């Protein structure tokens, strides 16, 4: 008997698929909101005359919301139960966890990986498929996508397809053997990868660029509440201040707004928007903002300052600059 919990849906599916392959035709799914503990006990207690049997209950939290009427005490040889709950906390009561241990079952935590674990997974997956990725590309990928293996798997597939169909300039470089084949760079990631919708920072960036202090801290609170990394927020803000600097500089050189995107190598809409927002900032102010972001980024990574306090400090520093 297995209980799998944790927010990483990818590992739930992997465990279920691996066990289902082992049991073959003997695997069956049960709906947690339709089955009862009494029915599960009856299924597990009956010996199977047609080979091993596996019953999978997804959204098992619903099952644990039912009254405790004995759970499961007897499992006939060859039978197996897997309970899956994509929740941060273990949904089972203490009594069930003790029972699980007594009958030789296992609790498996499918939690979201650390940055290092996610990086290792991406590198191994790409290596298996015959690709490599630069350090900058790997960091950009995880900062943009997040650490969810489920989302990373989808974006890695997109990247592999994207790199396998090089642009004209890349194809020319390949022919001249200037660029290693199947090598994913930060540029590929920025051009191809879709950001995690939960990590949408556009509202905060716009609020900072327009110096709307009230909206800045409202957006920050919402982003932090969704678990967005302060390091990621700092990186996005630094990138946007860099873009505003470049658009302001290009404007002084006489580059028309309609040509900014092509001139700077970014989307025309992003260039026009940054150009408009740059009117709120002088070059010295943008320079101080970028320096402040770099200093706080280093302080957070070295553990010298609490990330949440760092965000409050750096945003006030920028807005008052």
Backbone torsions as a table, in degrees:
resi	resn	phi	psi	omega
1	UNK	NA	134.2	-177.3
2	UNK	-127.7	142.5	171.3
3	UNK	-123.5	116.6	179.9
4	UNK	-110.9	124.7	176.2
5	UNK	-136.4	165.2	-177.4
6	UNK	130.7	159.7	-173.2
7	UNK	-83.0	-9.5	-176.7
8	UNK	-86.7	92.5	-176.4
9	UNK	-59.6	-29.6	-178.5
10	UNK	-56.1	-46.5	-177.3
11	UNK	-71.1	-31.2	173.9
12	UNK	-58.5	-50.4	-178.6
13	UNK	-63.3	-40.0	179.8
14	UNK	-62.6	-45.5	-179.7
15	UNK	-64.5	-44.8	179.8
16	UNK	-62.7	-43.6	-179.3
17	UNK	-64.8	-41.7	179.7
18	UNK	-64.2	-44.0	178.3
19	UNK	-67.4	-40.1	179.9
20	UNK	-62.8	-38.4	176.9
21	UNK	-62.8	-38.0	-179.9
22	UNK	-66.3	-37.5	-177.2
23	UNK	-89.7	-13.0	176.9
24	UNK	58.8	-128.4	-178.4
25	UNK	-69.4	-8.5	-179.0
26	UNK	-84.8	3.0	-179.3
27	UNK	-91.5	137.0	-178.3
28	UNK	-143.4	139.4	178.8
29	UNK	-96.1	139.7	177.6
30	UNK	-120.7	142.2	178.9
31	UNK	-86.1	123.8	-175.5
32	UNK	-62.6	-30.1	-178.1
33	UNK	-87.0	0.5	-179.5
34	UNK	-118.9	-21.5	-177.0
35	UNK	-99.8	152.9	178.9
36	UNK	-114.8	163.7	177.5
37	UNK	-62.6	-34.3	178.7
38	UNK	-61.3	-43.1	179.2
39	UNK	-67.4	-38.6	179.3
40	UNK	-65.2	-42.8	178.3
41	UNK	-58.4	-41.9	-178.7
42	UNK	-65.2	-42.4	179.5
43	UNK	-62.5	-45.4	-175.0
44	UNK	-73.9	-27.6	-176.2
45	UNK	-81.1	-18.0	-177.5
46	UNK	-87.6	125.5	177.6
47	UNK	-62.5	143.4	179.1
48	UNK	-97.7	129.6	179.7
49	UNK	-97.6	3.6	-177.4
50	UNK	-121.5	28.1	178.6
51	UNK	100.6	174.1	-178.7
52	UNK	-58.8	146.5	-179.6
53	UNK	-125.5	140.1	176.6
54	UNK	-125.3	130.0	173.9
55	UNK	-114.7	125.7	-178.7
56	UNK	-110.1	125.7	176.7
57	UNK	-116.4	107.6	175.4
58	UNK	-84.8	163.9	-177.5
59	UNK	51.0	45.5	-174.0
60	UNK	-63.6	-14.5	178.2
61	UNK	-57.0	-36.7	178.2
62	UNK	-62.0	-35.9	-179.9
63	UNK	-66.0	-39.2	-179.1
64	UNK	-74.6	-11.9	175.7
65	UNK	-77.3	-13.1	177.5
66	UNK	-73.4	154.6	178.1
67	UNK	-59.5	144.2	178.1
68	UNK	-71.4	108.3	178.1
69	UNK	-120.1	30.2	174.8
70	UNK	115.8	-14.6	-178.8
71	UNK	49.8	-129.0	-176.9
72	UNK	-129.1	127.5	179.4
73	UNK	-118.7	-24.6	-176.9
74	UNK	-126.8	128.0	176.9
75	UNK	-125.9	119.2	-179.1
76	UNK	-67.7	149.0	178.8
77	UNK	-53.5	133.2	178.3
78	UNK	94.6	-11.9	179.8
79	UNK	-95.8	150.4	-178.2
80	UNK	-148.2	141.8	177.7
81	UNK	-123.3	131.0	176.2
82	UNK	-122.6	120.1	178.2
83	UNK	-104.9	125.5	-177.5
84	UNK	-120.1	128.3	178.9
85	UNK	-137.4	108.8	-179.3
86	UNK	-81.2	74.5	-179.6
87	UNK	-134.9	152.2	-178.4
88	UNK	-64.9	-41.5	-178.6
89	UNK	-101.6	153.7	175.7
90	UNK	-65.6	120.1	-175.2
91	UNK	-80.3	-11.3	-175.2
92	UNK	-79.6	141.5	176.1
93	UNK	-70.2	164.0	-177.5
94	UNK	-57.8	-37.4	-178.9
95	UNK	-60.8	-40.6	179.9
96	UNK	-69.6	-40.4	178.9
97	UNK	-61.1	-38.0	177.6
98	UNK	-67.0	-43.5	178.5
99	UNK	-60.2	-43.1	-179.6
100	UNK	-58.5	-43.7	179.2
101	UNK	-65.6	-40.1	-178.5
102	UNK	-64.3	-33.8	-178.3
103	UNK	-92.2	7.8	177.6
104	UNK	82.7	17.7	179.1
105	UNK	-81.8	178.0	-177.9
106	UNK	-133.8	142.3	171.3
107	UNK	-103.3	126.9	-178.4
108	UNK	-118.6	124.5	178.6
109	UNK	-97.1	116.9	179.8
110	UNK	-101.6	68.1	-176.3
111	UNK	-85.1	163.2	178.9
112	UNK	-66.4	136.5	-177.3
113	UNK	-69.8	161.3	173.0
114	UNK	-73.3	171.7	177.5
115	UNK	-57.9	-43.3	-179.0
116	UNK	-65.6	-42.7	179.7
117	UNK	-64.8	-41.1	178.2
118	UNK	-64.5	-40.4	178.5
119	UNK	-62.2	-44.1	-179.8
120	UNK	-63.5	-40.6	-179.6
121	UNK	-63.1	-45.5	-179.3
122	UNK	-60.6	-47.0	-178.4
123	UNK	-61.7	-43.4	-179.8
124	UNK	-66.7	-41.3	179.5
125	UNK	-63.0	-45.0	179.7
126	UNK	-65.2	-39.7	179.4
127	UNK	-61.8	-42.3	178.2
128	UNK	-60.0	-35.7	-176.6
129	UNK	-89.8	-0.2	177.1
130	UNK	88.3	25.7	-179.4
131	UNK	-122.2	162.5	171.3
132	UNK	-129.5	166.0	178.7
133	UNK	-142.3	139.8	179.8
134	UNK	-72.6	162.2	179.0
135	UNK	-59.9	-43.9	179.4
136	UNK	-65.4	-38.1	178.9
137	UNK	-64.9	-41.3	-179.9
138	UNK	-65.5	-45.3	179.5
139	UNK	-63.6	-41.9	179.6
140	UNK	-63.6	-42.1	-178.5
141	UNK	-58.8	-48.4	-175.8
142	UNK	-74.4	-33.5	176.6
143	UNK	-65.3	-37.7	-178.3
144	UNK	-79.1	-46.0	-173.5
145	UNK	-83.7	-34.8	-171.6
146	UNK	100.2	-177.1	-174.7
147	UNK	-98.7	5.8	178.5
148	UNK	-68.3	120.6	179.8
149	UNK	-63.5	-35.1	179.7
150	UNK	-59.5	-46.2	179.6
151	UNK	-73.5	-38.8	179.5
152	UNK	-61.0	-40.1	-179.7
153	UNK	-60.2	-43.1	-179.6
154	UNK	-65.8	-42.5	-177.9
155	UNK	-71.8	-32.6	176.4
156	UNK	-64.6	-40.9	177.3
157	UNK	-61.2	-41.6	178.3
158	UNK	-64.1	-42.3	179.9
159	UNK	-63.3	-42.7	-179.6
160	UNK	-62.3	-41.5	178.8
161	UNK	-67.4	-40.8	-178.9
162	UNK	-63.4	-45.5	-177.9
163	UNK	-71.3	-28.8	-179.8
164	UNK	-74.5	-8.6	177.2
165	UNK	-123.5	73.9	-173.9
166	UNK	-64.9	155.3	176.2
167	UNK	-72.3	174.8	-178.6
168	UNK	-60.3	-43.5	-179.1
169	UNK	-66.9	-39.3	178.5
170	UNK	-67.8	-37.4	179.8
171	UNK	-64.7	-38.3	178.1
172	UNK	-65.3	-39.7	178.3
173	UNK	-65.0	-40.2	179.4
174	UNK	-62.1	-41.7	-179.3
175	UNK	-64.2	-31.7	178.6
176	UNK	-88.2	1.2	-179.7
177	UNK	60.6	35.2	177.9
178	UNK	-90.7	-26.6	-177.8
179	UNK	-119.7	126.1	179.0
180	UNK	-61.5	139.5	-179.8
181	UNK	-68.5	150.6	174.9
182	UNK	55.5	37.2	178.5
183	UNK	-110.2	119.8	-176.8
184	UNK	-93.1	128.8	-178.2
185	UNK	-113.9	174.8	177.9
186	UNK	-62.3	-33.6	178.7
187	UNK	-63.0	-42.6	177.4
188	UNK	-59.9	-43.7	-178.6
189	UNK	-61.8	-47.5	-177.5
190	UNK	-65.9	-31.4	-178.5
191	UNK	-80.3	-27.4	-166.8
192	UNK	-113.9	-34.5	-168.3
193	UNK	-80.1	140.3	177.2
194	UNK	-94.9	131.0	179.9
195	UNK	-69.9	153.4	175.1
196	UNK	-62.5	123.9	-179.6
197	UNK	-57.7	-25.4	178.2
198	UNK	-73.6	-12.7	-176.9
199	UNK	-111.0	25.9	-178.6
200	UNK	-69.2	112.1	-176.0
201	UNK	-105.2	8.0	-175.3
202	UNK	-57.8	-41.5	-178.8
203	UNK	-60.5	-43.7	179.8
204	UNK	-67.3	-45.1	-178.6
205	UNK	-60.1	-46.0	179.7
206	UNK	-63.3	-39.9	-179.2
207	UNK	-65.0	-41.4	177.6
208	UNK	-64.7	-46.8	-177.8
209	UNK	-61.4	-31.5	-180.0
210	UNK	-95.0	4.0	178.3
211	UNK	59.4	37.9	178.7
212	UNK	-93.9	88.1	-172.2
213	UNK	-57.9	-45.8	-178.5
214	UNK	-59.3	-46.7	-179.0
215	UNK	-69.1	-33.0	179.5
216	UNK	-56.8	-50.3	-175.2
217	UNK	-77.1	-25.0	173.4
218	UNK	-67.6	-45.6	178.9
219	UNK	-66.0	-39.8	-179.9
220	UNK	-61.8	-45.0	-179.8
221	UNK	-59.2	-41.4	-179.4
222	UNK	-67.2	-42.2	-179.8
223	UNK	-64.5	-45.5	179.6
224	UNK	-65.2	-34.5	177.3
225	UNK	-65.1	-27.9	177.8
226	UNK	-87.7	1.3	176.4
227	UNK	86.2	16.5	179.0
228	UNK	-71.2	133.5	-176.7
229	UNK	-69.2	132.2	175.0
230	UNK	-56.9	-34.5	178.3
231	UNK	-60.6	-40.8	178.9
232	UNK	-65.3	-43.8	179.9
233	UNK	-60.9	-43.5	179.6
234	UNK	-62.4	-42.3	179.7
235	UNK	-62.3	-42.5	-179.9
236	UNK	-65.8	-43.5	179.3
237	UNK	-63.9	-42.4	178.7
238	UNK	-60.8	-41.7	179.3
239	UNK	-63.9	-39.6	-177.4
240	UNK	-71.4	-38.8	176.8
241	UNK	-63.4	-36.5	176.2
242	UNK	-62.8	-39.9	179.4
243	UNK	-68.8	-41.1	178.2
244	UNK	-61.7	-40.0	178.0
245	UNK	-59.6	-46.9	-176.3
246	UNK	-66.8	-38.6	179.9
247	UNK	-69.2	-38.2	179.1
248	UNK	-65.2	-42.1	178.8
249	UNK	-63.8	-42.2	180.0
250	UNK	-65.0	-37.3	178.7
251	UNK	-62.7	-39.3	178.5
252	UNK	-67.4	-25.4	177.7
253	UNK	-82.6	-3.4	177.7
254	UNK	90.4	13.7	178.8
255	UNK	-72.8	124.0	-179.9
256	UNK	-63.3	149.9	-179.5
257	UNK	-57.6	-37.4	-178.4
258	UNK	-67.2	-18.0	-178.1
259	UNK	-104.7	-0.1	-176.3
260	UNK	-60.8	-42.4	-178.4
261	UNK	-58.0	-48.5	-179.8
262	UNK	-65.8	-40.4	-178.5
263	UNK	-63.6	-39.6	-174.5
264	UNK	-98.9	-6.8	178.5
265	UNK	74.2	31.7	178.2
266	UNK	-128.6	173.3	178.6
267	UNK	-63.5	136.5	-178.1
268	UNK	-53.7	-40.5	-179.9
269	UNK	-62.8	-44.7	-179.9
270	UNK	-62.7	-39.5	-179.8
271	UNK	-66.1	-45.6	-179.7
272	UNK	-62.8	-42.6	-178.6
273	UNK	-64.4	-44.9	180.0
274	UNK	-63.9	-36.3	179.5
275	UNK	-63.8	-44.9	178.6
276	UNK	-62.9	-44.2	-178.4
277	UNK	-68.2	-29.4	-177.8
278	UNK	-65.6	-16.8	178.2
279	UNK	-64.4	-19.8	-179.8
280	UNK	-83.7	-2.8	-172.7
281	UNK	-133.3	141.6	171.3
282	UNK	-90.9	165.1	178.1
283	UNK	-60.8	-43.3	177.8
284	UNK	-60.9	-38.0	179.1
285	UNK	-65.5	-42.4	178.7
286	UNK	-66.9	-36.7	178.3
287	UNK	-63.7	-43.5	178.4
288	UNK	-64.1	-38.6	179.7
289	UNK	-62.9	-46.9	-179.7
290	UNK	-63.6	-41.6	178.7
291	UNK	-64.2	-41.7	179.4
292	UNK	-63.1	-41.7	178.8
293	UNK	-64.1	-41.7	178.6
294	UNK	-64.1	-42.2	-179.4
295	UNK	-64.1	-44.0	-179.0
296	UNK	-69.2	-37.9	177.3
297	UNK	-57.8	-46.3	180.0
298	UNK	-66.0	-40.4	-179.1
299	UNK	-64.5	-39.7	179.1
300	UNK	-66.5	-47.6	-177.2
301	UNK	-64.7	-28.8	179.6
302	UNK	-90.4	-1.0	176.7
303	UNK	78.3	16.5	-177.1
304	UNK	-81.8	-15.0	-176.7
305	UNK	-147.8	147.5	177.0
306	UNK	-69.7	131.3	-175.4
307	UNK	-55.9	-40.7	-177.8
308	UNK	-68.0	-46.4	177.7
309	UNK	-61.8	-36.3	-179.6
310	UNK	-62.8	-40.3	-179.6
311	UNK	-65.6	-44.1	178.2
312	UNK	-59.7	-45.0	-177.3
313	UNK	-63.7	-50.7	-173.5
314	UNK	-68.0	-34.8	179.5
315	UNK	-68.7	-40.3	176.6
316	UNK	-65.6	-39.4	178.4
317	UNK	-60.1	-43.2	-178.9
318	UNK	-70.2	-46.5	-174.7
319	UNK	-68.8	-29.1	-179.7
320	UNK	-90.4	-6.6	-176.0
321	UNK	-73.2	NA	NA
